[in-house]
Amino acid sequence: MTEKMSSMKKFAPNLLILLILFTACTPRKKNSGKYGECTVNADCPRGKVCISNLCDPPPAPAKQQVVPPVPHGMVYVPAGPFVAGSPQGRGTDMERPQGSFTVRAFFIDAREVTVAQYLQCTASGVCPEIKGLGTRPAHEPVSGITAAQAEDYCRYHGGRLPTELEWEKACRGTDGRLYPWGDAAPSCTTALMADCRVTYDPAECRGPSPYGACDMAGSLWEWTSTRLPPWNRNQDPHKERGKLGAKPDDSPRALAVIRGGSLTDGPGALRCATRLVVPPQMASPNVGFRCVKDVDSAKNPVKQ
């Protein structure tokens, strides 16, 4: 009896190891509904998308909409829900909560506003002169202007800056994709980012979004009209102060949200959900903009 007990004691550790290995290696059932079952759409079966680490049906599309005449140089983004933000394990806390958000229909510039377009606004007396801007190639996107100057330009053309949720929907569509073109990692063919040769071809649409907007990943960060509370030394700036979809801050010290990444950034900054906050008075060579127009200004007031 003593010998048998001794033999069992010797075998017990091996049995425990086998049990742990079997448990760890047992495959998890697909679509178990447990937290963490996906991080990208490719982890989900056909007909479902990854929302907050779970494979769920995509947001129900809005009722069929009649596409209105699209202004020259713009693309149409229909009203309705879409997946915004990032799940746990991807990006920063500022990209959460990931979920379904709804925006109204709008038009957005297919490309970033160019040097030539901004100089026309300057010639009209509406936009201020930017030192050295006249020496830059006319077809390149304009940069080095503040959020207020960008807003003045958009208003001059009957538009406004996009909210960050409008910008994100125009970038990724309704299925929660990582980049405008899908989940595939960026390359110099799809995005102008760090280590790529800087070229701007007016005839080329680099990495088009589901609605046909170009260069929404890389090239330049882009101003949005969304404002967040200023830094608070007693609070993590990447958590409560800037939750996705939070009520905008209209105080003088509020920070502006910029989106899209730039030609000096790596792939991580180019995701449609990436958010960065900066002073709206900043004039950076890496920040540009594009404008939006409401489909029906009477039913879609500028402030959202």
N, C-alpha and C positions, 0 to 999 in steps of 0.2 A: 504493500500500500504506500509505504514511504517512498519507494523507488518510483511508483507511478506518479505521485504528487510532484516529485522532483522533476520528472520528465515533462509534466504539463507546465511547470513554472518556466522551464527552459524554452518551451515552444511558444508560450504566451506572447513574448515581445515580437516574434516573427509573425504571429497571427494578427497582432495589432497593426504592424506595418502593412501587411497585405490588405487589411480592411481599409486603412487610410488611402492606400494607392487605388483600390477599387472604387472608393467613393469619389476620389479626386478625378479619376479618369472616366467615370460614367458620363456619357454625353447627355447634355441638357436637352430636353425636348424643345423643338422649335416652337415659337409662339406660346411659351409657357405662361406669359403674362407677368413674369417676375421682373423686378427692377434689374436693369442692366442687360437686357437681352439684345440690345443693338446700340450701335454708335453712329452708323451711317445707313442710308437707305438700302445699300447692297446687302446688309445683314437680314433684311426682311423678305418674306415671300412676295411674289407678284401681287400687285393690288394694294400693298400696304407700304407705309413710310415710317421712318423712325422719328417719333415724337417723345421727348423726355425719356429716352432710353427704352421705349416700348414700341413694338410694331403695331401700329393702328392704321385704320383707313385714313386716307388723306382728307383734309377739310372738304365738306360738301361744296361744290361750286355754286356760285350765285345763280339765280334764275337767268335764263338766256337773255343776253343784253344786245341791243342793237348798237353796232360800232358806229360812232359818229365820225364825221370827216376829221381826219387827223392833220393837225397843223404841220406845215413843212418842217422837216428836220426833227420831228418828234415821233414817239411811238405811243401806242395806246395800252394802258394797263387797266383791265376791267375791275369793277368793284367785287368785293367778296372776301372770304377768309383765306388765310395762307399760314404756313408754318414759319414762325420767326424764332430767333434765338438758337441756343445750343444746349444739348443735353449735358448732364453731369459727366465729367471726364473729358470734355472738349472745351477749349476756350477758357475765358475767365467768368467769374460770377456775374460780371456786368452783362453777360449774354443770356442771363436767365431771369425769369423762368422761360423755358422753351414752351411754346404752345401755339394755339390758333388765335390769330389777331385778324381784325377786319378793317379794311380801308375802303374808301369810296373810289369810284373810277376817276382816272386822271391821265393826262398826257405827260410824258417826260422826254427831255432832250435825248436823242439817240446817241449823241456824243457830248463830251465835255465842251464847254464854251471855249472858243478859240481866241487867240490874240487878235485876229482881224475883227471878230465880232465885238470884242470889248473895246477896241480902238474906235469903232463906229459909235459906240455909246459915249466914249470920251469926246468925240468930235461934236456930238449933239449937245454937250454941256451937262449931261446928267451924271456920267461917271467921271471920277477924278482921274487925273493923269497919273500913270504909274511910271516911275523913273526907269528908263532903259527898255520899256516894253516895245517901243517902236523898232528896236534893233533885232527883235526876236523873229523867227519864222512865223509868218502870218497864220499858217495852218495848224500850228502847235497849240495845245490847250493853254489857256491863260492861268497863271499862278501868281502868288505873291500879293494877293488881295485879301482884305478882311471879310468877315461874314456880312457886315453891313454893306460893304461895297458890292458884294455878290448879290445881296438882296435888292439893292438899288437897280442893278442891271436887269434882274429878273422882272422887277416891277415895271421897268421901262418897256419891256417887251410883253407886258400883260400877264406876267406869271409871278412866281414866287419860288423860294427854295423848298425842296421837298422835306416833309417830316422824315425822321429816320425810319419809321415803319413803311412809309411810301417808298423810300429808297430801297429798303430791304426786299419788298415785294417785287419791285422792278428788277432787282438783281437776281432773285432766286426762284421766282414764280410761286407755285402753291405746294410743291412737294418736299420742301425742306432740304433741297440739295445744298452741298457745301459751297459750290462756286457757280457762277452764272451758267456754265456749260454742263454742270453735273457734279459728280463726286471725284472725278479723276484729278490727280495732282496737277497744279499749274505747270506750264512750260512756256518758253519764250514765244511759242506760236499762239498760245491762248491768252497770255498776260504779259504786260511790260513790267518786269520786276527786277530785283537785284541781279546783277551779272548778265542781264540781257542787253543787246545792242539797242540803243534808243532810236527808234524810228517812228514817225507818224505819217501814215499814208491815208489821205482823205478818202481813197477808194476802198480801204481795207476796214473791216469790222472785226476787231480782235476779241475773241471769246464772247460772242453775243449771248445775251441773256434770253430767257424764254420769250420775251416780248420784242427782242431785237435791239436792245440797248448795248452799245459797244463800250469796251474798256471800263466796265464797272468793277473789275478786279485789276489792281495795279494802275500804272500810269500816274494818277494823282489821288491823294485823299480828297474827299469831296464834302463841302459844307452841307449841313442840314439845318433846318430851322429849330430842331429840338434843343432845349436847354435843360441842364441838370444843375442841382445845387452845388455851390462852391465847396472846396475841400473842407473837411472837418477833422481836426487833429485827433478827436476822440472817437472817430468812427472809421472803419475800413472803407476807403473810397470806392472799392470795387464791389461793395455789397449793397446795403440798404439804400444808399444815397442815389444809386443809379440803376435800379431795377428796370428791366425792359418793360416798356409800356407804362411806366410811372408818370404821375402828373408832372407836366413841364414846370420849370422854375422860371419866373419872369423877373427875378431880382437883378439889379445891376451887376452883381458879382457872379451871376450864373455862368456856367461853362457850356460851350457848344459841342455837340456830337458831330464827329466827322466819320466818314465811312469809306471803305474800298481799298485801303492800302496804296502804296506808291511804288515808283520805280526804284526806290532805295530799300524796299522791304522784301522779306522772304515770303514763302507760300502761306505761312500761318496768318499773316496780316491781311491776306487777300480773300479770306472767306467772307461770304455775304453777311455773316452774323457778327463779324469783328466790329467792335465799337472802340472809339478813342475819344477822350474829351480834352478840349484845349480852350484857352481864352478866345472869345470871338474876335478880339482885337488883333489877334496874331495874323501876320502876313508872311506866310511861309512859301518857299519855292516848291514845296512838295504838296501844296493844297490848292485845289481848283474847285470847280463846281459845275453843276448843270441845273436847269430850271424845270419846273413843272407848271402845268396849267390845269385848272379845274375844268371838267367837262361841262358843267353847268354851274357858273359862279353864283347864281341865285340860290340853287339848292345845295351847293357845296361851298360854304363860306371859307375864306382863306384860313382862318384860325381853326386848328383841329386839336 
